[in-house]
Amino acid sequence: MRNAPDHISIHGARLSRRGFLGTGGALVVALGITPELARATGSASLNAAQPASWIEIHADNTFHLRTGKGDFGQSSIYTAYRQIVAEELSVPVAAITTVISGDTDRTPDGGGTFGLLRNASGNVRKVAAYTREAVLELAAQRFGVPRSAVSVADGVISGGGQQARYGDIVAGQDLRLAIPVSGTLTSFFGLVVTGEPPLKKVADYTIIGQPVMNPIIRPKVSGETVWVGDVKLPGMLHARVIHPATLGSRLIAPGKLDAAQFPSARLVRVGNLLAVVAADEWQAVQAAMAVAADTKWSEWKGLPGSDKLAEHLRGKVDWSVVPATRSAASKGDVATVKAAKSHNASYFVPYFKHAPIGPTVSLADVKADGTVTVHTHTQNAQYLRMAIAKMLGKGEEAVVIRTYPGPGHFGRSNGGNAGSEDEAVLLSRALGVPVRVQWMRADDMQWSTQSSPMVSDIRIGLDEAGVIHSYEATHSGPPMQDDRPIGALLAGLPTIDPPGPGNPSPIHTAKISIADLWVYGAVAHVSETGRGTDQIGMRESPIGVGLRDHSMRTPIQFQQNFPREMAISEAAALAGKDALRFRIEHTDDPRVRAVLERLAVEADWDARPSPSPKARASGEAVVRGRGVSLMLRDSGYWACAAHIAVVPATGEVKVERMTLVVDPGLVVNPLQLRRQAQAGLLMGVSEALHEEVSFDEGAITSSDWYTYPILTMAEAPEVKVVLAPLAGAQGYGQGSESANALAAPAIAGAFLDATGKPARRLPLRPDYVKAMLAS
Amino acid sequence: MTTITINGEKREVQASSDTPLLYVLRGELQVMTPKFGCGLAQCGACSVLLDGEEIRACITPISALEGKEVTTVDGLPARWARQKGLPANPARLHPVQQAWVDEQVPQCGICQFGMMIKVTELLEHNAKPSDDDINAALTTSGPSPHLCRCASYAAIREGVHRAAKLIAGGAA
């Protein structure tokens, strides 16, 4: 090999040789030193001895991929990300043997686990492209040919009649490729890879589009995987937190801990944070129950109660405090339109719970030297690191977050905190030993964040031909971005500020944007307004808590799409037109039209106006109906049909079959996308039929699976998922996030078809259904 | 001191006899596949087989286990090998586990330990269950439905049918 210069520029990345090694050898893709990063190095616990590289190439032709994102059941970081990287490198997927994710001291980029294909995949794709270019440059040097004469296919690099593999190029060397990045590691969005390395042409793809199996499933089903709740440390104590009686209560007097009955248990108090710890977990559980029964909290009433929530949002909130927003699709002048017929209605989506099957659990180890390690299951480990450091008044370099598989919670910890991490840290600091905090089922239902509610007022004007002339919607509700950890609030320690108009953070302004992208481009006059407010009860709560909200699958768009799509179905009925054809009539986007036309075929849709000729709102006999819904999210086009049966006398709604058609753009992995979309759709059926957080004037009263029921196997309808990507799509489009949002408006439309009565609120549980039918 | 049989092995347990099995498995015996979900027998994440019948470990005191055998997901491969008279081979999964891999059933996977236990019980009694049989097994047959928040129910249904085929085909 001829001598190469010490540094080579690779499309703006910097390739350097740090030395030659006798054996082994690697190329490590590390952070580039940018001005932003130079400032951030104080908080970027990147140990030079163990670089948090994106991609490592080893001499044995294996690759490691590291990402700050996590896995919550989507599989993307183990399937799609490996495919994206393998594609850019032109190596087999199996060569990427290891994916290291989440851990703040072992991954490079940070940022939340959301939009994994929409935007976060851009980092790994660009990193892979830089890496390929660097290795091909080195290969050109080795082969003694110009770079333009070198190419790679199926892991074999060729040029000038010579061949080598990636591992051959890095063997015996210690190579480092520093790539340019922007952003702040511990910010909500993390680091973003910059520059424009040449990307492989979509037409040349051989790996993207393949049904790659998820490699973490086998160790999960065999029992080898270490889950977050399985982590143990020597000397660890088990804690159960005794949370306050209400969302605004202060601790007056802790209950007595009976030392004779619970000899190993101790009571710990930090402000209003009260916990029992014990070496034996069952003893901690029992002791905490005994102490809780005897603990005195101040009384507080500052919530409207879930039965009056819609009324509260409609009449008792000052919506002028937070600046209103307007959608980009707004056009024309809805005020001047004279309609032949008009539809005017108000809709309501309640609070939902993320409701992971396993309540949140984490383990913290605060050492005497002040360093903190938290073992947890978070979607945004670097942001959690920031929050823990802020709570403790420490530099971020003192905090390490390690992540593990855990129960899916669908967005709850995108703000870092799933609940319990901060409590574990405070208890470990107080006791000087590692502390594991396992929330019980009720803690998780009552003290985690939730998906925020929304009321939507919609007015649709039709002309004489039954065509929508004007559409006007106002969506009002609290935002889903309360990133304040509950333990820190109870302990009275620093957090970032709650969402509010004075919060300088762009994602914490409490504004409600219009997240539901407009798809009815043929409508002449459109006005969409979003109105935000404080977290409900937060200002009234003496401890500043109230009902804290955090993003849940299809955040805010779910809340806006349900009313829009139901209103469109009602407008179609008013026009005497078929709900699916009516949607096609009002779109000017061929991709919208294509998914709807395909849906009509796949769902065996019988085109006719709603209600059904057999519709009835009373009686013991079953009535049936079908409804349709539509959503555009992240360049993914979704259309759904629901077929349902209703027993008017009992208010029972049974969903019989669901059909979903999606054009997500380029499909990275059809096997995983289909599974994710199936399940997401069924989660949406769960939300539509069952889910609503109940609360009284002080506390959340949903506490278990009886008071917050979710879908069961026997209720799961037949599901058909059709992947219908646009031919020639260039973008990866979208994962499956939207699937859950399609169910509720399709089911509500089917309910209108079956009964002749509109369903303008969720869930469609018997007591609400009977009220709807009686109206 | 209580002696209980877990996955074919007699284990001595220090915990008091009123301690729920789940805490003994996870805390004392390092058998980690049964998961804590609710502590109320409402979700099925902690399910184990007790002499072949599914029970909820979170509410079952170890005093109820005298002379009986507990099987967890860790013990399914050995249970299958014993039933089929096959040599022990830790790399060979139980057909239900194998079907869960083949059909890519789990998403987050936390509920699937209980699901696989319940489905093993079902298939040991009913070699070719219908969808209605599957619905009944996972919804109404026990103290509560087996819940999946990811709502992987369609995949589970396909997984059960695949497992039944593997068993009928003499999966080895």
Interface residues (C-beta under 8 A of the other chain):
Chain A: F72 G73 Q74 S75 M213 N214 I217 R218 K220 V221 S222 G223 T225 V226 W227 G229 D230 D280 E281 W282 V285 A355 P356 I357 G358 P359 V361 P405 G406 P407 G408 F410 Q438 M440 R441 L671 Q672 R675 Q676 Q678 A679 G680 L681 L682 M683 V685 S686 D704 W705 Y706 I710 L711 T712 M713 A714 E715 A716 V719
Chain B: A15 T19 P20 Y23 R26 G27 M32 T33 K35 F36 G37 C38 G39 L40 Q42 C43 A45 T72 V73 D74 P77 L93 Q97 W100 V101 Q104 V105 P106 Q107 C108 G109 I110 C111 Q112 F113 M116 I134 N135 A136 L138 T139 T140 S144 P145 H146 L147 C148 R149 C150 A151 S152 Y153 A154 A155 I156 R157
